[in-house]
Amino acid sequence: MTLASKLAEERRARLAAERLLEQKQAELQAANRKLGRHAKHLSEQIHEKRAEVETVLSEHERVKSDLSAANQRIEVAERRLWLSIETIRDGFAFWDAEGRMIAANNAWMTIFDGLTEVSPGVSYIRMLQLATEEGVVDIGEDPPQIWRQGMLARWHTPNPDPRVIRLWNGQYVKLLDQKGHDGDVVTLALNITGTVRYERRLRQARQRAEAANRAKSTFLANMSHEIRTPMNGVVGMADLLGDTGLTDEQRIYVDTIRSSGEALLEIINDVLDYSKIEAEKLVLHARPFDLERCIHEVLLLLQPGAREKGLSLLIDYDLFTPTSFIGDPGRIRQVLTNLIGNAVKFTSRGHVLIRVLALPCTNSTDANLTVTVEDTGIGIAPGKAGMIFGEFAQIDSESTRQFEGTGLGLAISQRLIRLMGGTIWVDSELGAGSAFGFRISLPVAGDTRAEPEPVPNLGRVLIVDSNPLHISILEKQLELLGAETLSCQSAGKALALLDDSITLVLTDHNMEAMDGLELAEAIRESGSDVPIILLSPAVHFAEMDPARRHLHAILQRPTLRDDLFRVLRTLGAGPVVRPPRTAEAKPPRPSTGGRRCRVLAAEDNKTNRLVFEKILASADVDLRFAKNGLEAVQAHVEFAPDVIFMDISMPLMDGKEATQRIRAAEAASGKRVPIVAMTAYAMEDDEEKVIAAGLDHYLPKPLRKADVLDKLASLTPAGLRPPFHMKPEVAPAGAAPSGAGGVSDAGAEAHSQPEAAAKPKRAETADTDSSLPEPLGGDESFAAAIEEASSPPPVFMRRRGKSGT
């Protein structure tokens, strides 16, 4: 090979090597660039990771700091919690699900003071054993094992009931256990020693209060008895003295004694009633009664006082309101007496109006009854209206009182109405009168229809009355019955209005210038035969007036709706009159055959024996007295009485025991003697106790002559000589007297002539036995007796004295 060839080959080889070197350098540069990029990326990642690590480290430090702060707060909270638990005087303990103590406060540990075993880790069972073995708990007479079993049984219940235990030192602890979801138990031991002792003192105080209340009831019963016993002599003798011949001045004295005694009895009754209501011992006795008649009875009792003051007593009883309800008539009458009596007491002029309205309850036979008593009296100041139903409250101050009374009437009325489930209220304006009302729901008795029986077509009725309220009430009633009314306030105006179109005249008795009876005479003198009905508060004297022959009927004012309707139904049947009694018309005397009735009266009080003897002075009976129960039992054997009047409170043997011995003695013979209790006790259950003791009847003291004679007349056995020559009774309501003009319905007669139906006129009984007692028995005779005692004597002259003024 030539040199040139070798040089060329070396040049080619060198060029190839250079090219290869350039290629490797290019690859190396590419690799360097790639490695640079990778290093850069890696550096960036390292930087990011370092930042993340720094962040994590910072967060870790923060978390560590927060955990440390949290631990510190937890430690503080736990320390404070335990400090708080330690400050609690009550025991506090934690238990795990296996019943081992986790922790307890010092109050809990103090219960087991000195027992080092009672500490965290002790089991509940072991703690119970230590409590009984070491005498920590006073378990009484129970065996320790039985007591522990009861405590364990309670512990294992899902919701343990509270348990009170007594410690050795006399303290009482109430255990309250609360179980958690994981079985842990928290126990709280409350020290209730103070509460137990307080409850013990309360029980003792309650026992003392109940004993005091029983003593008060006994005191009130004894006070009632001790006061009523001498009051029986006072009121009884006053009644008997009033039946003797007295001068006007002496009669005033006797009436004052009687009214004062009755006022004292009313005060006693108020105190007793309030005591019974306060002790929640008053019980309502529901039975059917007539509300309208009940209101009229109250008005009859209050009418004498109203007449003395010149007051008008009016009733606006809604025409479509029933009269028969089921309730306690005695308590309703008591409320009515309080409200109407207050209205009369605090009214010096004007009127007292009683409004009655009843609306049927939905889906019931009951009726919502509303009774309002309106007066034109002194009224009540706005600031005192709210306290008027308070106990012992009166609208005038104690130092300036003008009106007597206990101040309990309205308080008792409010309690009674609330006891009936009703409400009572007052609307009043000082100087302008008051309106007291109450609303109760009562079942309607019998037929719930309140519509009256049909009456004839009345046509055009002329109403003559000086009182506009009387006129408005009559107008409303008559217009609802289909009548056309024409009204005036004087007899002279009535005569001017009278013409052939008038078919009926309703006139008041007492009017100025010309009264109702004179108006009737004037109408007849004018030639008119129009029927005339007189409304009079003093029926007895109107019946004795010669002008009575001109009247169709006389109605007592206030007037019962049924009486008004009965009289209206007699229109066209002739005048409703009673023929004068003649010697031939006298009722036949009952037979006087047979022996006299033997009456035994057991009474230890000398004055009361005298009163009873005087009450029966006019009775044809054989009377014997016993001074105590032992004598009464002996007299029952020796005297063989037909009727026994038995006092309840007597020495040696009381009336109840005497009655029981008499009943035991009668068991063999089969004969039962009626025994009437005479007692001064007047508590709620006294009558029930008396009847339960074997007595048949009950008469509270002071004894009323009418009540005693009625009992004697009704209990005298048949076949014996009647105790009275003329039996004390009233003409039955519904039996027409002979000669009544063909009127079969004598309800109007019984009410229009209560005195004539009850007894003959004194002038016509001169030829009869002067020892006859006054006829007694019904409410109408009692009302007539009140009317006679409170009305002035009639003067049979052309200008008659205004009766009832």
C-alpha positions in Angstrom: 0.0 0.0 0.0 1.3 3.3 -1.0 1.8 6.1 1.4 -0.8 8.2 -0.3 -3.3 5.4 0.1 -2.3 5.1 3.7 -2.7 8.8 4.2 -6.0 8.8 2.5 -7.2 5.9 4.6 -6.0 7.7 7.7 -7.8 10.8 6.6 -11.0 8.9 6.1 -10.5 7.2 9.4 -9.9 10.6 11.1 -12.9 12.1 9.4 -15.0 9.2 10.5 -13.7 9.6 14.0 -14.5 13.3 14.0 -17.9 12.6 12.7 -18.4 10.0 15.4 -17.0 12.4 18.0 -19.3 15.1 16.8 -22.2 12.7 17.0 -21.2 11.6 20.5 -20.8 15.2 21.5 -24.3 16.0 20.1 -25.7 13.0 22.0 -23.8 14.1 25.1 -25.2 17.6 24.8 -28.7 16.1 24.3 -28.1 13.9 27.3 -26.8 16.9 29.3 -29.8 19.0 28.3 -32.1 16.1 29.3 -30.2 15.6 32.5 -30.4 19.3 33.1 -34.1 19.3 32.6 -34.5 16.2 34.8 -32.3 17.8 37.4 -34.4 21.0 37.3 -37.6 19.0 37.6 -36.1 17.0 40.4 -34.9 20.1 42.1 -38.4 21.6 41.8 -39.9 18.5 43.3 -37.4 18.5 46.1 -38.2 22.1 46.7 -41.9 21.3 46.8 -41.4 18.3 49.0 -39.3 20.4 51.3 -42.0 23.0 51.5 -44.5 20.4 52.2 -42.3 18.9 54.8 -41.9 22.3 56.3 -45.6 22.8 56.3 -46.2 19.4 57.9 -43.6 20.1 60.4 -45.3 23.4 61.2 -48.7 21.8 61.4 -47.3 19.1 63.6 -45.9 21.7 65.9 -49.2 23.6 65.9 -51.1 20.3 66.6 -48.7 19.5 69.3 -49.3 23.0 70.7 -53.0 22.7 70.4 -53.0 19.2 72.0 -51.0 20.5 74.8 -53.3 23.5 75.3 -56.3 21.1 75.0 -54.8 18.8 77.6 -54.2 21.7 79.8 -57.8 22.8 79.4 -59.1 19.3 80.0 -57.0 19.1 83.1 -58.4 22.5 84.2 -61.9 21.5 83.4 -61.5 18.1 85.1 -60.0 19.8 88.1 -62.8 22.4 88.2 -65.4 19.6 87.7 -64.1 17.6 90.5 -63.6 20.7 92.6 -67.3 21.5 91.9 -68.3 17.9 92.7 -66.2 18.0 95.9 -68.0 21.2 96.9 -71.4 19.4 96.6 -72.6 18.3 100.0 -74.3 15.4 98.3 -72.5 12.2 97.5 -71.3 11.6 93.9 -69.8 8.3 92.5 -69.0 6.8 89.1 -69.2 3.0 88.4 -68.1 1.0 85.4 -70.2 -1.6 83.6 -68.9 -4.3 86.0 -70.0 -2.4 89.0 -66.7 -1.2 90.2 -66.2 2.3 91.5 -64.3 4.6 89.2 -64.3 7.7 91.4 -66.3 9.3 94.2 -66.3 12.7 95.9 -65.5 13.4 99.5 -69.2 13.6 100.5 -69.6 10.0 99.3 -66.5 8.8 101.0 -67.6 10.6 104.2 -70.5 8.3 104.5 -68.0 5.4 104.8 -65.6 7.4 107.0 -62.9 5.2 108.4 -63.4 2.4 105.9 -60.3 2.6 103.6 -61.6 -0.3 101.6 -64.2 2.0 100.1 -62.1 3.6 97.4 -61.9 3.5 93.6 -61.9 -0.1 92.5 -64.3 -1.4 95.2 -67.3 -3.3 93.9 -70.9 -2.3 94.5 -71.6 -5.6 96.2 -68.7 -5.3 98.6 -69.8 -1.7 99.4 -73.2 -3.0 100.3 -71.7 -5.6 102.6 -69.5 -3.1 104.3 -72.6 -0.8 104.7 -74.5 -3.5 106.6 -71.6 -5.1 108.4 -70.1 -1.9 109.7 -73.6 -0.4 110.6 -73.3 2.5 108.1 -76.9 2.1 107.1 -79.9 1.8 109.5 -81.8 -1.1 108.0 -84.2 -1.3 110.9 -85.6 -4.8 111.6 -84.8 -6.1 108.1 -82.1 -8.9 107.8 -78.9 -7.6 106.2 -79.1 -10.2 103.4 -82.7 -9.3 102.5 -81.8 -5.6 102.4 -78.7 -6.2 100.2 -80.8 -8.4 97.8 -83.3 -5.6 97.5 -80.6 -3.0 96.7 -78.9 -5.3 94.2 -82.3 -6.0 92.4 -82.8 -2.3 92.2 -79.2 -1.8 90.9 -79.8 -4.2 88.0 -83.0 -2.7 86.7 -82.7 -0.5 83.6 -84.0 2.6 85.3 -83.6 2.2 89.1 -86.2 3.9 91.2 -85.1 6.5 93.8 -84.5 4.9 97.2 -84.3 6.6 100.6 -82.0 5.1 103.2 -81.4 6.1 106.8 -77.8 6.4 108.0 -76.5 5.4 111.4 -76.5 9.1 112.5 -80.2 9.7 111.8 -79.6 11.4 108.4 -81.6 10.5 105.4 -80.1 9.9 101.9 -81.9 9.6 98.7 -80.1 7.5 96.1 -80.5 8.4 92.4 -78.9 6.2 89.8 -78.5 7.0 86.1 -77.2 4.3 83.7 -75.2 5.2 80.6 -75.1 3.6 77.1 -71.9 1.6 77.9 -73.2 0.3 81.2 -71.5 3.0 83.3 -73.5 4.2 86.3 -73.6 7.6 88.0 -75.0 7.6 91.5 -76.1 10.7 93.4 -76.7 10.5 97.1 -78.9 13.5 98.1 -79.0 14.5 101.8 -82.7 15.0 102.4 -82.6 15.1 106.1 -83.9 18.7 106.2 -86.7 17.8 103.8 -87.7 14.8 105.8 -87.7 16.7 109.0 -89.7 19.5 107.3 -92.2 17.1 106.0 -92.5 15.6 109.5 -93.2 19.0 110.9 -95.7 19.6 108.1 -97.5 16.3 109.0 -97.5 17.3 112.6 -98.7 20.7 111.8 -101.4 19.2 109.5 -102.4 16.9 112.3 -102.6 19.8 114.7 -104.6 21.8 112.1 -107.0 18.9 111.5 -107.3 18.5 115.3 -107.9 22.3 115.5 -110.5 22.0 112.7 -112.2 19.2 114.4 -112.1 21.2 117.6 -113.5 24.2 115.7 -116.3 22.1 114.3 -117.1 20.7 117.7 -117.0 24.2 119.1 -119.3 25.5 116.4 -121.7 22.6 117.0 -121.6 23.1 120.7 -121.9 26.9 120.3 -124.9 26.3 118.0 -126.4 24.0 120.6 -125.7 26.2 123.6 -127.0 29.3 121.8 -130.0 27.6 120.2 -131.1 26.1 123.5 -131.8 29.4 125.3 -132.9 30.9 122.0 -135.6 28.2 121.9 -136.9 29.8 125.1 -136.6 33.3 123.8 -138.1 32.9 120.4 -140.6 30.2 121.5 -141.9 32.4 124.4 -142.0 35.4 122.1 -144.2 33.4 119.7 -146.5 32.3 122.5 -146.6 35.8 124.0 -147.6 37.2 120.6 -150.7 35.0 120.6 -152.0 36.6 123.8 -153.9 39.8 124.2 -151.3 42.6 124.0 -151.4 46.3 123.6 -149.8 47.8 120.5 -146.8 48.9 122.5 -146.4 45.4 124.0 -146.7 43.8 120.6 -143.9 46.0 119.3 -141.7 44.8 122.2 -142.6 41.1 121.5 -142.0 41.5 117.7 -138.6 43.1 118.5 -137.6 40.2 120.8 -138.7 37.7 118.1 -137.0 39.5 115.2 -133.8 40.0 117.2 -133.7 36.3 118.1 -134.2 35.4 114.4 -131.4 37.8 113.4 -129.1 36.1 115.9 -130.0 32.7 114.5 -129.4 34.0 111.0 -125.9 35.0 112.1 -125.3 31.6 113.6 -126.4 29.9 110.4 -124.1 32.1 108.3 -121.1 31.2 110.5 -122.0 27.5 110.4 -122.6 27.5 106.7 -119.3 29.3 106.0 -117.5 26.9 108.3 -118.9 23.9 106.4 -118.0 25.4 103.0 -114.5 26.2 104.2 -114.0 22.7 105.4 -115.4 21.3 102.2 -118.0 19.4 104.2 -121.1 20.9 102.5 -122.9 18.5 100.2 -125.6 19.4 97.7 -128.8 17.3 97.7 -130.4 17.4 94.3 -134.1 16.8 93.9 -136.9 18.2 91.7 -138.2 21.6 92.8 -140.2 24.5 91.4 -137.9 27.5 90.9 -140.7 30.1 90.4 -142.5 29.0 93.6 -139.1 29.0 95.4 -138.6 32.7 94.4 -142.1 33.6 95.5 -141.6 31.9 98.9 -138.5 34.1 99.4 -140.4 37.2 98.4 -143.2 36.4 100.8 -140.7 36.2 103.7 -139.1 39.5 102.6 -142.3 41.3 101.7 -143.0 42.8 105.2 -139.6 44.5 105.3 -140.1 45.8 101.8 -143.6 47.2 102.7 -142.2 49.1 105.6 -139.8 50.8 103.2 -142.4 51.3 100.5 -140.5 49.1 98.0 -142.0 47.2 95.1 -141.0 43.5 94.8 -141.3 42.4 91.1 -140.6 39.2 89.2 -140.0 39.0 85.5 -140.0 35.3 84.9 -139.7 34.6 81.2 -142.9 33.1 79.8 -141.0 30.3 78.0 -138.7 29.4 80.9 -139.4 26.1 82.7 -140.2 26.2 86.4 -139.3 22.7 87.4 -135.6 21.9 87.7 -133.5 19.3 89.5 -131.1 20.8 92.1 -130.7 21.6 95.7 -133.7 23.9 96.4 -132.5 24.7 100.0 -129.2 26.1 98.8 -130.7 27.9 95.8 -133.3 29.4 98.2 -130.4 30.4 100.4 -128.6 32.2 97.6 -131.9 33.9 96.5 -132.5 35.0 100.1 -129.1 36.5 100.4 -129.2 38.4 97.1 -132.9 39.6 97.4 -132.5 40.3 101.1 -129.4 42.4 100.4 -131.3 44.3 97.7 -134.1 45.1 100.2 -131.7 46.0 102.9 -129.7 48.4 100.8 -132.6 50.0 98.9 -134.5 52.8 100.6 -136.9 53.6 97.8 -137.9 52.3 94.3 -138.1 48.6 93.6 -136.3 45.2 93.6 -136.7 43.3 90.4 -135.9 39.6 89.9 -135.4 38.5 86.3 -135.3 34.8 85.4 -134.2 33.4 82.0 -133.2 29.9 80.9 -131.7 28.8 77.6 -131.5 25.1 76.7 -128.1 23.5 76.5 -127.1 21.9 73.2 -127.5 18.1 73.1 -128.7 18.0 76.7 -131.9 18.3 78.8 -130.1 20.8 81.0 -130.9 24.5 80.9 -128.5 27.5 81.4 -130.4 29.3 84.1 -129.7 33.0 84.7 -131.2 34.9 87.7 -130.6 38.6 88.1 -131.6 40.7 91.1 -131.8 44.4 90.3 -132.4 47.2 92.8 -132.5 51.0 92.9 -130.4 51.1 96.1 -127.2 52.8 97.2 -125.0 51.0 94.7 -121.3 50.1 95.1 -118.3 52.3 94.4 -116.1 50.9 91.6 -113.2 50.4 93.9 -115.2 48.2 96.2 -117.1 46.0 93.7 -114.3 43.5 93.5 -114.3 42.9 97.3 -118.0 42.6 97.8 -117.9 38.7 97.7 -115.1 38.6 100.3 -115.5 37.2 103.7 -116.9 39.5 106.4 -117.0 42.3 103.7 -119.4 45.2 103.7 -119.3 48.2 101.4 -119.2 50.6 104.4 -116.3 50.7 106.8 -116.5 49.2 110.2 -116.6 52.6 111.9 -119.4 54.0 109.8 -121.6 51.0 109.3 -125.2 51.7 108.7 -126.4 48.1 108.0 -126.1 45.1 110.3 -125.0 41.7 109.2 -122.0 39.3 109.3 -120.8 40.2 105.8 -120.8 36.4 105.0 -124.0 36.2 102.9 -122.4 37.1 99.5 -119.3 35.0 100.3 -121.5 32.0 101.1 -123.6 32.6 98.0 -120.4 32.7 95.8 -119.1 29.5 97.3 -122.5 27.8 96.8 -122.8 28.9 93.2 -119.3 27.7 92.5 -120.1 24.4 94.2 -123.0 24.1 91.7 -120.6 24.8 88.8 -121.9 28.3 88.1 -120.8 31.9 88.2 -122.0 34.9 90.2 -121.3 38.5 89.4 -122.3 42.1 90.3 -122.8 45.2 88.1 -123.3 48.4 90.1 -123.0 52.1 90.1 -122.7 54.2 93.2 -126.0 55.9 93.9 -127.8 54.2 91.0 -128.4 50.7 92.2 -126.9 47.3 91.7 -127.6 44.1 89.8 -126.5 40.8 91.3 -126.8 37.7 89.1 -125.8 34.1 88.9 -125.8 31.5 86.2 -126.0 27.8 86.7 -126.8 24.7 84.6 -129.6 22.6 86.0 -131.5 19.6 84.5 -135.1 20.3 83.7 -137.5 18.1 85.6 -140.3 16.4 83.8 -141.7 17.8 80.6 -139.1 20.2 79.2 -141.8 22.2 77.4 -142.1 25.7 79.0 -145.1 26.8 77.0 -148.2 27.5 79.2 -151.5 25.8 78.7 -153.6 27.6 76.2 -155.8 30.5 77.5 -158.9 32.0 75.9 -158.6 34.8 73.4 -158.1 37.7 75.8 -158.9 40.4 73.3 -158.0 43.9 74.5 -156.7 44.1 78.1 -156.6 47.3 80.1 -153.6 47.4 82.6 -153.9 49.9 85.5 -150.8 50.3 87.6 -148.9 53.2 89.0 -145.6 51.4 88.6 -144.2 51.4 85.0 -142.2 48.2 85.7 -145.4 46.3 86.7 -147.0 47.5 83.5 -144.1 46.4 81.3 -143.9 42.9 82.8 -147.7 42.4 82.4 -147.6 43.8 78.9 -144.9 41.4 77.8 -146.7 38.4 79.3 -150.1 39.2 77.9 -148.8 40.1 74.5 -147.0 36.8 74.3 -150.4 35.2 75.0 -151.9 37.0 72.0 -153.6 39.8 73.9 -153.7 43.5 72.9 -152.8 45.7 75.8 -153.7 49.3 76.8 -152.0 50.7 79.8 -152.3 53.7 82.2 -151.0 54.6 85.6 -154.1 55.9 87.4 -157.7 54.8 88.0 -159.0 58.1 86.6 -157.2 57.6 83.4 -158.5 54.0 83.3 -162.1 55.2 83.6 -161.5 57.5 80.7 -160.0 54.8 78.5 -162.7 52.2 79.4 -165.1 51.4 76.5 -166.8 48.4 74.9 -163.6 47.2 73.3 -162.0 46.4 76.7 -162.5 42.7 77.5 -160.5 42.5 80.7 -159.1 44.9 83.4 -156.0 44.1 85.3 -155.5 46.6 88.1 -153.2 47.1 91.0 -154.6 47.4 94.5 -152.6 50.3 95.8 -152.8 53.5 93.8 -153.0 57.2 94.7 -156.4 59.1 94.6 -158.3 55.9 93.8 -157.2 52.4 94.6 -158.1 49.2 92.7 -161.1 48.3 94.7 -162.6 51.7 94.3 -161.8 51.5 90.6 -163.8 48.3 90.4 -166.8 50.0 92.1 -166.6 52.9 89.7 -166.5 50.5 86.7 -169.6 48.7 87.9 -171.4 52.0 88.6 -170.6 53.0 85.0 -172.6 50.0 83.9 -169.7 47.9 82.6 -169.6 44.2 83.4 -166.0 43.7 82.1 -164.1 41.1 84.2 -161.7 42.7 86.7 -158.7 41.0 88.3 -157.1 42.7 91.3 -153.3 42.3 92.0 -152.7 42.9 95.7 -149.8 42.4 98.1 -152.3 41.9 100.9 -154.9 39.5 99.6 -156.5 38.9 103.0 -157.8 42.4 103.5 -158.9 42.7 99.9 -161.0 39.5 100.3 -162.7 41.1 103.3 -163.6 44.3 101.5 -167.2 44.8 100.4 -166.0 45.6 96.9 -164.7 42.1 96.5 -168.0 41.1 94.8 -167.1 43.3 91.8 -163.9 41.3 91.1 -163.5 38.2 89.0 -160.5 37.2 91.1 -157.7 38.5 93.4 -154.1 37.5 92.8 -151.3 37.7 95.2 -148.6 40.1 94.1 -145.9 39.1 93.1 -148.0 36.6 91.0 -147.1 33.1 89.9 -147.5 32.7 86.2 -149.5 29.5 86.7 -151.9 31.4 89.0 -152.3 34.1 86.4 -153.0 31.6 83.6 -155.5 29.7 85.7 -157.5 32.8 86.4 -157.3 33.8 82.8 -158.7 30.4 81.8 -161.7 31.0 84.1 -162.8 34.1 82.2 -166.4 33.6 81.1 -167.0 31.2 84.0 -168.2 33.8 86.4 -166.4 35.5 89.3 -164.1 33.4 91.4 -165.5 34.0 94.9 -165.8 32.2 98.1 -169.2 32.2 99.7 -169.5 33.7 103.2 -169.3 31.1 105.9 -172.5 30.6 107.8 -173.4 28.4 110.7 -174.8 25.8 108.4 -171.6 26.0 106.2 -169.2 25.3 109.1 -167.1 22.1 108.5 -168.3 19.3 110.7 -166.2 18.7 113.8 -164.3 15.4 113.8 -165.4 12.7 116.1 -164.2 13.1 119.7 -164.4 9.4 120.4 -161.4 7.4 121.7 -158.7 8.2 124.2 -156.4 11.2 124.0 -153.0 10.8 122.3 -150.2 10.2 124.8 -147.2 12.4 124.1 -143.8 12.0 125.8 -141.4 14.9 125.6 -137.8 14.2 126.7 -136.2 17.6 127.5 -133.6 18.4 130.2 -133.9 22.2 129.9 -136.6 23.7 132.2 -137.3 26.6 130.0 -137.6 24.4 126.9 -140.1 22.2 128.8 -142.2 25.2 129.6 -142.1 26.4 125.9 -143.1 22.9 124.7 -145.9 22.7 127.3 -147.3 26.1 126.2 -147.1 25.1 122.5 -149.3 22.1 123.3 -151.5 23.9 125.8 -154.4 24.0 123.3 -153.9 20.5 122.1 -156.2 17.7 123.4 -153.3 15.3 124.4 -151.9 13.6 127.5 -148.5 15.2 127.9 -145.7 13.8 130.1 -142.0 15.0 130.4 -138.8 13.1 130.9 -135.7 15.1 132.1 -133.1 12.7 130.6 -132.7 9.7 128.4 -133.1 7.2 131.2 -136.4 8.7 132.3 -137.5 8.6 128.6 -136.7 4.8 128.4 -138.6 4.2 131.7 -141.6 6.4 130.6 -141.7 4.4 127.3 -142.5 1.3 129.3 -144.7 2.9 132.0 -146.5 5.6 130.0 -146.7 3.8 126.6 -146.7 7.0 124.5 -148.1 7.3 121.1 -145.7 10.0 120.0 -142.3 10.9 121.4 -140.5 14.2 121.1 -136.8 13.5 122.0 -134.1 16.0 122.8 -130.7 14.8 121.6 -128.3 16.3 124.2 -129.3 15.3 127.7 -127.5 14.2 130.9 -127.0 10.6 132.0 -128.2 9.3 128.6 -128.6 11.3 125.3 -131.5 11.1 123.0 -129.8 8.8 120.5 -129.0 6.1 123.0 -132.4 6.4 124.5 -133.9 5.9 121.1 -131.8 2.9 120.4 -133.0 1.3 123.7 -136.6 2.1 122.9 -136.2 0.5 119.4 -134.6 -2.6 121.0 -137.5 -2.9 123.4 -140.0 -2.5 120.5 -138.4 -5.3 118.5 -140.2 -7.9 120.6 -143.7 -6.2 120.4 -143.5 -5.2 116.8 -144.9 -1.8 117.6 -143.0 1.3 116.5 -143.6 4.6 118.2 -142.8 7.7 116.0 -139.9 9.7 117.6 -139.3 13.3 116.6 -135.8 14.7 117.4 -135.7 18.1 119.0 -132.1 19.3 118.7 -130.2 22.5 118.9 -127.4 21.0 116.8 -127.4 22.3 113.2 -124.3 21.0 111.5 -124.6 19.5 108.0 -124.8 15.9 109.0 -126.7 16.2 112.2 -130.0 15.3 110.7 -128.5 12.3 108.9 -126.9 11.1 112.2 -130.2 11.6 114.0 -132.2 9.6 111.5 -129.5 6.9 111.5 -129.9 6.6 115.2 -133.4 5.3 114.8 -135.4 8.6 115.1 -138.1 9.3 112.5 -138.2 13.1 112.2 -136.0 16.1 112.9 -137.0 19.5 114.3 -134.2 22.0 114.8 -134.3 24.5 117.6 -135.7 27.1 118.2 -138.9 25.1 117.8 -141.6 26.7 115.8 -145.1 26.3 117.0 -146.3 25.5 113.5 -143.8 22.7 113.0 -144.5 21.1 116.4 -148.3 21.1 115.9 -148.0 19.9 112.3 -145.9 16.9 113.5 -148.3 16.1 116.2 -151.3 16.3 113.9 -149.6 14.1 111.3 -148.2 11.5 113.7 -151.3 11.0 115.9 -152.3 7.4 115.3 -155.7 6.7 113.7 -158.5 5.8 116.1 -157.4 8.2 118.8 -159.0 11.5 119.6 -157.6 14.1 117.3 -155.4 16.6 119.2 -157.3 19.5 117.7 -161.0 20.1 117.3 -160.2 21.5 113.8 -157.2 19.8 112.2 -154.5 22.4 111.3 -154.3 22.3 107.5 -154.6 24.4 104.4 -157.1 24.0 101.6 -155.3 21.8 99.1 -153.9 23.5 96.1 -156.0 22.1 93.3 -159.2 21.3 95.1 -161.9 23.9 94.4 -164.0 25.1 97.3 -167.7 24.7 96.9 -169.5 27.6 95.4 -166.5 28.8 93.4 -168.6 29.6 90.3 -168.0 26.3 88.7 -164.2 26.7 88.6 -162.6 23.3 89.0 -159.0 24.5 88.9 -158.6 26.2 92.3 -154.9 27.0 92.1 -155.9 30.6 91.7 -158.3 30.3 94.5 -155.7 28.9 96.8 -153.4 31.8 96.1 -155.9 34.5 95.7 -157.4 33.6 99.1 -154.7 32.0 101.2 -156.0 33.5 104.5 -159.6 32.6 103.9 -158.6 29.1 102.9 -156.4 28.7 105.9 -158.8 29.8 108.7 -162.1 31.4 109.4 -162.4 35.0 110.2 -162.0 35.7 113.9 -165.4 37.3 114.2 -167.0 34.2 112.8 -165.4 31.8 115.3 -166.8 33.3 118.4 -169.1 30.3 118.9 -166.2 27.8 118.6 -163.8 26.5 121.1 -161.5 29.4 122.1 -158.6 27.0 122.8 -158.3 26.0 119.2 -154.8 26.5 117.8 -154.3 28.6 114.7 -154.4 26.5 111.5 -151.0 25.6 110.3 -149.3 23.4 107.7 -148.6 24.9 104.3 -146.4 27.6 102.9 -149.5 29.6 102.0 -150.8 29.7 105.6 -147.3 30.8 106.7 -147.3 33.5 104.0 -150.7 34.6 105.1 -149.6 34.7 108.7 -146.7 37.0 107.7 -149.0 39.1 105.7 -151.5 39.4 108.6 -148.8 40.3 111.1 -147.2 42.9 108.8 -150.3 44.6 107.3 -152.4 47.3 109.0 -155.9 46.5 110.0 -158.6 47.1 107.4 -160.9 50.1 107.6 -164.3 49.4 106.0 -164.9 52.9 104.8 -165.5 54.5 101.4 -161.8 55.4 101.4 -160.1 52.2 102.4 -156.7 52.2 103.9 -154.0 51.3 101.5 -153.1 47.7 102.3 -149.5 46.9 102.2 -148.3 50.4 102.8 
